[in-house]
Structure formats: structure tokens, C-alpha cells
Amino acid sequence: MSYVGFMVNELGLEVKHYICMRCKRRFSWNEMLYLPGIRCPYCGQRIIAKTRPLVAKRVKAI
């Protein structure tokens, strides 16, 4: 199961992706670990956002 922004790794866990606001490239948390702090690994920009799935999460009302 994979859709925009989310993929499932070999352990069955979701891998969340981020997008840089300057260069618009997508990357995972593991790619951000190469630089100190939270920065885009490609351009160094500090403004990043989590990508969201296309399908809204439904929660049952009580």
C-alpha cells in the first residue's frame, strides 16, 4: 500500500515523507539525518512540511 507521501517499508511500518518548500523535493526522515538540525538534505532550507495522504482518515464517533 503506497500513496502520495506514505510508503510501507519491509517491516510494515509507514515511512513518512517530507517536502522542501524551496526546491520542492521529497525526502524521508532518514535522509535528513545527514545534516545537523532539521534541514532539506538537497538545498539546506529549514522550512519543510510533511506530505499528507490523499485519503482522509476516518474516525468513528462515540
C-alpha positions in Angstrom: 0.0 0.0 0.0 1.5 3.3 -1.0 0.1 6.6 -2.0 1.3 10.2 -2.1 3.7 10.8 0.8 3.4 7.5 2.6 5.0 4.2 1.8 5.3 1.0 3.8 8.7 -0.4 4.5 9.7 -4.1 4.8 8.7 -4.2 8.5 5.2 -3.0 7.7 5.7 0.5 9.2 4.7 3.7 7.4 7.6 5.8 6.2 6.6 9.4 6.3 8.0 11.8 3.7 8.7 15.5 3.9 8.8 18.1 1.2 11.1 21.2 1.0 9.3 24.5 0.5 12.2 25.9 -1.6 13.3 23.1 -4.0 10.0 21.0 -3.8 11.9 17.7 -3.4 10.5 14.9 -1.3 12.7 13.0 1.2 12.4 10.8 4.3 13.4 11.4 7.9 16.5 9.2 7.4 17.8 11.5 4.6 17.5 14.5 7.0 19.9 12.8 9.5 22.9 13.7 7.4 22.8 17.4 8.3 22.6 18.9 11.8 19.2 20.1 12.7 16.1 19.8 10.6 17.1 20.8 7.0 16.5 19.8 3.5 19.3 17.4 2.5 19.4 18.9 -1.0 19.3 22.7 -0.6 19.7 23.3 3.2 16.3 25.1 3.6 14.9 24.9 7.1 11.2 25.2 6.1 9.9 21.7 5.4 6.4 20.2 5.6 5.0 16.7 6.0 3.2 15.3 3.0 -0.4 14.2 3.6 -2.2 11.3 2.2 -4.9 11.8 -0.5 -7.5 9.9 1.6 -8.8 11.5 4.8 -8.5 9.3 7.9 -12.0 8.4 9.3 -12.6 8.1 13.0 -15.7 6.5 14.4 -17.8 8.9 16.6 -18.7 7.8 20.1 
